[in-house]
Amino acid sequence: MAHYFSDDVDADSVKSQPATVELNVPGMTATLATDRGVFSAGQVDTGSRLLLISGPPPVVGDRVIVDVGAGYGPIAVTLAKKNPGATIWAVEVNPRARQLCERNAIALGLTNVRVVTPEEFPENLTVDRIWSNPPIRIGKAPLRELLSSWLTRLAPAGSAHLVVQKNLGADSLAKWLIAEGYGVERRAAQKGFRILDVKPKAEL
Ligand SMILES: C[S@@+](CC[C@H](N)C(=O)[O-])C[C@H]1O[C@@H](n2cnc3c(N)ncnc32)[C@H](O)[C@@H]1O
């Protein structure tokens, strides 16, 4: 059985079983296509919903917004609708999730979503905003490496907005980010989740 974070999901490893879920957050109502072999295929994840409800409003002038670990796209499509002037880069390793995310964006008429693998993201593109329900289950060290690789791309006025379950290490992740030199504020704590706002390291 492949895990949701595997990048080798195909019809052989997890048989397809198409389904739909309802996304209902302030400013966005949609029916999204999902499938077996992708994260939270049965319903929009509670953490992702909380992030969308409690996260900050759109920032005028944002051009590059990244959803790290976009899955089938509930966060990416919501950001795309709320930030029509920005490109939402939906970065995802799971091919089936990427296909679904692409399909969901097209079905909603959103032309500002780019669904890519991590390798396809342009190397020198500076990021205004990162939104993520990150793949905690890849393990502490790989997660820290993944987050560092994205946070170092933030513009000086940029920020990241993360949702992490308390019992999956939200508070130790926040401590580690602070120790690394990032600015961290806990925006919300609800239903066992933490919403963290992360600011880039101050330039020396
Ligand atoms: C907790 S899920 C969130 C999915 C989606 N944002 C949602 O709200 O339903 C994390 C996602 O990160 C993806 N992922 C794992 N490792 C990744 C990596 N190195 N780069 C990008 N995405 C990754 C997983 O495949 C998974 O879809």
The ligand as a Tripos MOL2 file, in Angstrom:
@<TRIPOS>MOLECULE
LIG
   27    29     1     0     0
SMALL
NO_CHARGES

@<TRIPOS>ATOM
      1 C1         -0.6500   16.7690    4.4200 C.3       1 LIG1
      2 S1         -0.7530   16.5340    2.6570 S.3       1 LIG1
      3 C2         -1.6290   18.0130    2.1580 C.3       1 LIG1
      4 C3         -2.2690   17.8700    0.7940 C.3       1 LIG1
      5 C4         -3.1720   19.0260    0.3750 C.3       1 LIG1
      6 N1         -2.5260   20.3150    0.5110 N.3       1 LIG1
      7 C5         -4.4680   19.0270    1.1460 C.2       1 LIG1
      8 O1         -4.7040   19.9820    1.8840 O.co2     1 LIG1
      9 O2         -5.2390   18.0840    1.0060 O.co2     1 LIG1
     10 C6          0.9220   16.8200    2.1410 C.3       1 LIG1
     11 C7          1.1990   16.6030    0.6740 C.3       1 LIG1
     12 O3          2.6010   16.8100    0.4250 O.3       1 LIG1
     13 C8          3.0100   15.9420   -0.6140 C.3       1 LIG1
     14 N2          4.4810   15.8430   -0.5420 N.ar      1 LIG1
     15 C9          5.2610   14.9420    0.1160 C.ar      1 LIG1
     16 N3          6.5570   15.2180   -0.0580 N.ar      1 LIG1
     17 C10         6.6160   16.3260   -0.8310 C.ar      1 LIG1
     18 C11         7.6800   17.1040   -1.3730 C.ar      1 LIG1
     19 N4          8.9480   16.8080   -1.1330 N.pl3     1 LIG1
     20 N5          7.3820   18.1610   -2.1430 N.ar      1 LIG1
     21 C12         6.0900   18.4860   -2.4010 C.ar      1 LIG1
     22 N6          5.0310   17.7720   -1.9330 N.ar      1 LIG1
     23 C13         5.2930   16.7130   -1.1550 C.ar      1 LIG1
     24 C14         2.2250   14.6740   -0.3500 C.3       1 LIG1
     25 O4          2.1550   13.8550   -1.4990 O.3       1 LIG1
     26 C15         0.8890   15.2350    0.0980 C.3       1 LIG1
     27 O5          0.0170   15.3590   -0.9890 O.3       1 LIG1
@<TRIPOS>BOND
     1     1     2 1
     2     2     3 1
     3     2    10 1
     4     3     4 1
     5     4     5 1
     6     5     6 1
     7     5     7 1
     8     7     8 2
     9     7     9 1
    10    10    11 1
    11    11    12 1
    12    11    26 1
    13    12    13 1
    14    13    14 1
    15    13    24 1
    16    14    15 ar
    17    14    23 ar
    18    15    16 ar
    19    16    17 ar
    20    17    18 ar
    21    17    23 ar
    22    18    19 1
    23    18    20 ar
    24    20    21 ar
    25    21    22 ar
    26    22    23 ar
    27    24    25 1
    28    24    26 1
    29    26    27 1
@<TRIPOS>SUBSTRUCTURE
     1 LIG1         1 GROUP 0 **** ****
